[in-house]
Every structure is written in C-alpha cells, then in structure tokens.
Amino acid sequence: AGISSFSSLKNLPVDYLKIDGDIIKNISHNTADKAMVAAINQIGKVMNIETIAKHVENVFTLNQLKEIGINYAQGFYVSKPVHIDEGVKELKMSGQRHSL
C-alpha cells in the first residue's frame, strides 16, 4: 500500500489533495477518470482537505472541475494553482472568449 494509501491519509497532516494530471486531462471523455476525480474530491470534503487539479489545459476541463467542486486548478490554461472561482473570474476579466 505505502504512504499514498487512503488509510494512511487519515493519520497525516495533509492540507491538500493534488490530483494527478494523467487523470485530469481525460475527464472530458473518460467517465472512469471523471468518477475518480469526483471521488477524490468527495474524500477531501469529508476530511476537510482542499483539492488541487493538475494539468488543466482548456476551458472544458476547468468547467468540469468546477462542477465537481475541485478547489484549485493548475496547468497551462490557468497558471500556478489558483482558487477555482478566482481562475474563472480572471479569465472573464481578461476578455478571453470562452464559455465559462
């Protein structure tokens, strides 16, 4: 199992759950990956641990992560980790033409 198992998570001083980009980048077309992201997010909520999604490359992924309830996003589309609502707000203010 190792240090990354969920049973170990209960005993560690964790502030964030960072979700791997290999899972994030496929949530638009892979229902299993989207379900895993939602499950990780739910575990974070129950444990009062915020979530960070890596590898956010486009507005579609950002919007899906927001729907799931992910707290922070990072990747080429949004830059360094930012709160999901802040990222959407910044994109709207920048004048980029995306459906947010």
PAROVO-696904 format. One line per field, with one value per atom (N, C-alpha, C): residue number from 1; residue in one letter; atom name; x, y, z. Coordinates in Angstrom, 3 decimals, m for minus. Example, Ala and Ser with C-alpha at 12.3 -4.5 7.8 and 13.67 -1.06 7.14 Angstrom:
<sites>
seq: [1  1  1  2  2  2];
type: [a  a  a  s  s  s];
atom: [N  CA  C  N  CA  C];
px: [13.190  12.300  13.200  12.850  13.670  12.900];
py: [m5.690  m4.500  m3.300  m2.250  m1.060  0.030];
pz: [7.800  7.800  7.800  7.080  7.140  7.870];
</sites>
This chain:
<sites>
seq: [1  1  1  2  2  2  3  3  3  4  4  4  5  5  5  6  6  6  7  7  7  8  8  8  9  9  9  10  10  10  11  11  11  12  12  12  13  13  13  14  14  14  15  15  15  16  16  16  17  17  17  18  18  18  19  19  19  20  20  20  21  21  21  22  22  22  23  23  23  24  24  24  25  25  25  26  26  26  27  27  27  28  28  28  29  29  29  30  30  30  31  31  31  32  32  32  33  33  33  34  34  34  35  35  35  36  36  36  37  37  37  38  38  38  39  39  39  40  40  40  41  41  41  42  42  42  43  43  43  44  44  44  45  45  45  46  46  46  47  47  47  48  48  48  49  49  49  50  50  50  51  51  51  52  52  52  53  53  53  54  54  54  55  55  55  56  56  56  57  57  57  58  58  58  59  59  59  60  60  60  61  61  61  62  62  62  63  63  63  64  64  64  65  65  65  66  66  66  67  67  67  68  68  68  69  69  69  70  70  70  71  71  71  72  72  72  73  73  73  74  74  74  75  75  75  76  76  76  77  77  77  78  78  78  79  79  79  80  80  80  81  81  81  82  82  82  83  83  83  84  84  84  85  85  85  86  86  86  87  87  87  88  88  88  89  89  89  90  90  90  91  91  91  92  92  92  93  93  93  94  94  94  95  95  95  96  96  96  97  97  97  98  98  98  99  99  99  100  100  100];
type: [a  a  a  g  g  g  i  i  i  s  s  s  s  s  s  f  f  f  s  s  s  s  s  s  l  l  l  k  k  k  n  n  n  l  l  l  p  p  p  v  v  v  d  d  d  y  y  y  l  l  l  k  k  k  i  i  i  d  d  d  g  g  g  d  d  d  i  i  i  i  i  i  k  k  k  n  n  n  i  i  i  s  s  s  h  h  h  n  n  n  t  t  t  a  a  a  d  d  d  k  k  k  a  a  a  m  m  m  v  v  v  a  a  a  a  a  a  i  i  i  n  n  n  q  q  q  i  i  i  g  g  g  k  k  k  v  v  v  m  m  m  n  n  n  i  i  i  e  e  e  t  t  t  i  i  i  a  a  a  k  k  k  h  h  h  v  v  v  e  e  e  n  n  n  v  v  v  f  f  f  t  t  t  l  l  l  n  n  n  q  q  q  l  l  l  k  k  k  e  e  e  i  i  i  g  g  g  i  i  i  n  n  n  y  y  y  a  a  a  q  q  q  g  g  g  f  f  f  y  y  y  v  v  v  s  s  s  k  k  k  p  p  p  v  v  v  h  h  h  i  i  i  d  d  d  e  e  e  g  g  g  v  v  v  k  k  k  e  e  e  l  l  l  k  k  k  m  m  m  s  s  s  g  g  g  q  q  q  r  r  r  h  h  h  s  s  s  l  l  l];
atom: [N  CA  C  N  CA  C  N  CA  C  N  CA  C  N  CA  C  N  CA  C  N  CA  C  N  CA  C  N  CA  C  N  CA  C  N  CA  C  N  CA  C  N  CA  C  N  CA  C  N  CA  C  N  CA  C  N  CA  C  N  CA  C  N  CA  C  N  CA  C  N  CA  C  N  CA  C  N  CA  C  N  CA  C  N  CA  C  N  CA  C  N  CA  C  N  CA  C  N  CA  C  N  CA  C  N  CA  C  N  CA  C  N  CA  C  N  CA  C  N  CA  C  N  CA  C  N  CA  C  N  CA  C  N  CA  C  N  CA  C  N  CA  C  N  CA  C  N  CA  C  N  CA  C  N  CA  C  N  CA  C  N  CA  C  N  CA  C  N  CA  C  N  CA  C  N  CA  C  N  CA  C  N  CA  C  N  CA  C  N  CA  C  N  CA  C  N  CA  C  N  CA  C  N  CA  C  N  CA  C  N  CA  C  N  CA  C  N  CA  C  N  CA  C  N  CA  C  N  CA  C  N  CA  C  N  CA  C  N  CA  C  N  CA  C  N  CA  C  N  CA  C  N  CA  C  N  CA  C  N  CA  C  N  CA  C  N  CA  C  N  CA  C  N  CA  C  N  CA  C  N  CA  C  N  CA  C  N  CA  C  N  CA  C  N  CA  C  N  CA  C  N  CA  C  N  CA  C  N  CA  C  N  CA  C  N  CA  C  N  CA  C  N  CA  C  N  CA  C  N  CA  C  N  CA  C  N  CA  C  N  CA  C  N  CA  C  N  CA  C];
px: [0.829  0.000  0.866  1.631  2.535  1.916  2.695  2.305  1.151  0.924  m0.118  m1.490  m1.606  m2.899  m3.854  m5.136  m6.140  m6.158  m5.804  m5.776  m4.683  m3.576  m2.511  m2.922  m3.789  m4.210  m4.848  m5.557  m6.228  m5.246  m4.025  m3.052  m1.986  m2.085  m1.075  m1.601  m0.733  m1.153  m1.190  m2.291  m2.419  m3.304  m2.836  m3.625  m4.355  m3.762  m4.318  m4.188  m5.140  m5.024  m4.787  m3.641  m3.300  m3.587  m4.458  m4.909  m4.035  m3.481  m2.525  m3.098  m2.261  m2.661  m3.076  m2.545  m2.941  m4.417  m4.969  m6.403  m7.185  m6.704  m7.409  m7.561  m6.508  m6.539  m7.547  m8.059  m9.001  m10.439  m10.749  m12.100  m13.183  m12.813  m13.808  m14.354  m13.562  m14.004  m13.836  m13.478  m13.320  m14.118  m15.239  m16.127  m15.474  m14.584  m13.902  m12.980  m12.242  m11.362  m12.172  m13.280  m14.131  m14.689  m15.079  m15.595  m14.506  m13.263  m12.163  m11.898  m11.934  m11.731  m12.830  m14.069  m15.192  m15.046  m14.593  m14.420  m13.308  m12.200  m11.104  m11.566  m12.318  m12.848  m13.779  m14.616  m15.545  m14.786  m13.744  m12.913  m12.302  m11.815  m11.264  m12.287  m13.498  m14.548  m14.852  m14.989  m15.308  m14.198  m12.952  m11.805  m11.367  m12.129  m11.768  m10.390  m10.125  m8.876  m9.236  m8.638  m8.927  m8.218  m8.764  m8.239  m7.622  m6.564  m5.881  m5.847  m6.323  m6.269  m5.079  m4.218  m3.076  m3.480  m2.694  m2.815  m4.119  m4.557  m5.761  m5.325  m5.729  m5.241  m6.263  m7.546  m8.560  m9.768  m10.624  m11.799  m12.782  m12.856  m13.788  m13.415  m12.134  m11.663  m11.888  m11.571  m11.771  m13.235  m14.143  m15.572  m16.032  m15.534  m15.910  m15.385  m14.184  m13.616  m14.422  m14.861  m15.690  m17.013  m17.629  m18.880  m18.690  m17.565  m17.266  m17.044  m16.508  m16.264  m14.803  m13.909  m12.478  m12.170  m11.278  m10.980  m9.984  m8.933  m7.869  m7.536  m7.037  m6.635  m5.265  m4.468  m3.191  m2.934  m2.169  m1.860  m1.652  m1.342  m1.049  m2.218  m3.439  m4.599  m4.781  m4.427  m4.705  m3.476  m2.304  m1.066  m0.825  m0.239  0.038  m1.289  m1.292  m2.557  m3.300  m4.545  m5.417  m6.753  m7.440  m8.771  m9.639  m10.466  m11.233  m12.098  m12.742  m13.575  m12.722  m11.538  m10.626  m10.151  m9.857  m9.411  m10.463  m11.702  m12.795  m12.976  m12.922  m13.075  m11.970  m10.718  m9.599  m9.751  m10.229  m10.412  m11.490  m12.566  m13.626  m13.106  m12.315  m11.797  m10.748  m10.060  m9.008  m9.580  m10.886  m11.517  m11.396  m10.884  m10.814  m12.224  m12.428  m13.762  m13.914  m14.358  m14.601  m15.952  m16.552  m17.827  m17.549  m17.725  m17.452  m18.721];
py: [m1.195  0.000  1.248  1.491  2.630  3.906  4.961  6.242  6.899  6.533  7.188  6.530  5.507  4.849  5.721  5.516  6.316  6.050  4.844  4.588  5.414  5.647  6.493  7.953  8.349  9.744  10.256  9.374  9.773  10.223  9.708  9.966  10.994  11.569  12.524  13.957  14.914  16.322  16.874  16.644  16.996  18.226  19.197  20.393  20.295  19.582  19.499  18.088  17.713  16.514  16.995  16.667  17.093  15.925  16.166  15.103  15.106  13.957  13.786  14.204  14.836  15.320  14.242  13.017  11.935  11.591  11.813  11.595  12.824  13.999  15.245  15.443  15.213  15.547  14.723  13.648  12.798  12.887  13.762  13.742  14.146  14.841  15.247  14.070  13.020  11.896  10.524  10.492  9.214  9.259  8.548  8.603  8.018  7.044  6.467  7.505  8.251  9.291  10.385  10.781  11.811  11.320  10.052  9.479  9.432  9.124  9.108  10.500  11.512  12.891  13.281  12.938  13.250  12.525  11.274  10.501  11.093  11.462  12.081  13.395  14.167  15.429  15.193  14.177  13.873  13.462  12.671  12.291  13.543  14.438  15.690  16.491  16.579  17.334  16.733  15.424  14.745  14.951  15.010  15.153  16.610  17.548  18.974  19.243  18.606  18.782  19.324  20.446  21.024  20.249  20.355  19.609  20.544  20.044  20.756  19.828  20.320  19.556  20.031  19.099  19.408  19.219  19.805  19.569  20.111  21.289  21.906  22.640  22.098  22.571  23.368  23.338  24.030  24.385  25.223  25.710  24.580  23.585  22.482  21.712  21.433  20.744  21.612  22.898  23.815  23.831  23.914  23.939  22.637  21.499  20.218  20.111  20.587  20.558  21.439  22.567  23.458  22.778  22.109  21.381  20.298  19.617  18.557  19.149  20.365  21.012  21.107  20.870  20.988  22.419  22.576  23.898  24.715  24.070  24.785  24.068  24.859  24.297  24.845  24.014  24.475  23.798  24.443  23.911  25.048  24.716  25.741  26.692  26.226  27.089  28.127  27.791  28.693  29.185  28.688  29.092  28.295  28.959  28.319  27.972  27.189  26.876  28.141  28.231  29.335  28.751  29.446  29.001  28.963  27.941  27.708  28.916  29.545  30.716  31.906  32.049  33.129  32.945  31.707  31.420  31.763  31.390  31.701  33.212  33.898  35.359  36.034  35.583  36.178  35.988  34.810  34.564  35.464  35.663  36.559  37.985  38.427  39.792  40.007  38.940  39.084  39.268  39.052  39.242  38.053  36.934  35.749  35.284  34.838  34.415  32.915  32.584  31.192  31.116  29.959  29.745  29.333  30.254  29.962  29.967];
pz: [0.000  0.000  0.000  1.045  1.055  1.581  1.546  2.127  1.385  0.133  m0.648  m0.488  0.355  0.517  1.316  1.095  1.785  3.287  3.720  5.160  5.835  5.156  5.701  5.739  4.838  4.736  6.022  6.715  7.959  9.032  8.984  10.042  9.671  8.499  8.049  8.129  8.415  8.429  6.995  6.311  4.898  4.743  3.969  3.680  2.344  1.381  0.036  m0.515  m1.363  m2.180  m3.604  m4.156  m5.510  m6.452  m7.410  m8.310  m9.559  m9.862  m10.948  m12.305  m13.100  m14.413  m15.385  m15.232  m16.136  m15.991  m14.811  m14.600  m15.062  m14.720  m15.033  m16.534  m17.290  m18.717  m19.511  m18.943  m19.674  m19.185  m18.235  m17.664  m18.657  m19.729  m20.725  m21.521  m21.664  m22.499  m21.838  m20.570  m19.885  m18.582  m18.563  m17.394  m16.146  m16.302  m15.137  m14.495  m15.312  m14.773  m14.088  m14.690  m14.081  m12.747  m12.682  m11.435  m10.362  m10.760  m9.788  m9.236  m10.094  m9.644  m8.661  m8.987  m8.095  m6.759  m6.794  m5.560  m4.688  m5.304  m4.555  m3.945  m4.708  m4.199  m3.017  m3.100  m2.005  m0.741  m0.899  0.250  0.877  0.035  0.542  1.324  0.812  1.509  2.871  2.932  4.183  5.211  4.737  5.636  5.803  5.241  5.283  4.681  3.548  2.806  1.424  1.049  m0.259  m1.367  m2.587  m3.724  m4.761  m5.395  m6.480  m7.687  m8.820  m10.066  m10.892  m11.277  m12.133  m13.597  m14.493  m15.935  m16.523  m16.070  m16.636  m17.903  m19.042  m20.332  m21.128  m20.730  m21.526  m20.669  m21.226  m20.506  m20.201  m21.063  m20.840  m19.579  m19.416  m18.216  m16.984  m17.077  m15.954  m15.516  m16.471  m16.138  m15.492  m15.988  m15.384  m13.961  m13.722  m12.371  m11.431  m11.925  m11.106  m10.761  m11.736  m11.484  m10.427  m10.467  m9.500  m8.112  m8.058  m6.773  m6.383  m7.332  m7.067  m6.627  m5.648  m5.091  m5.906  m6.402  m7.100  m8.398  m9.368  m10.652  m11.020  m11.665  m12.180  m13.512  m14.351  m15.668  m16.645  m17.878  m18.869  m19.086  m18.883  m19.106  m18.007  m16.781  m15.655  m14.901  m15.162  m14.489  m13.221  m12.224  m10.938  m10.258  m9.171  m8.508  m8.076  m8.497  m8.091  m7.666  m6.782  m6.386  m7.635  m7.780  m8.999  m9.366  m8.392  m8.679  m9.128  m8.529  m8.914  m10.350  m10.725  m12.087  m13.120  m12.848  m13.761  m13.850  m12.713  m12.682  m13.493  m13.319  m14.045  m15.542  m15.957  m17.381  m17.961  m17.211  m17.679  m17.806  m16.827  m16.827  m17.916  m18.319  m19.324  m20.724  m20.868  m22.164  m23.090  m22.590  m23.430  m23.739  m24.937  m25.357  m25.143  m23.965  m23.599  m22.932  m22.992  m22.315  m20.886  m19.944  m18.537  m17.747];
</sites>
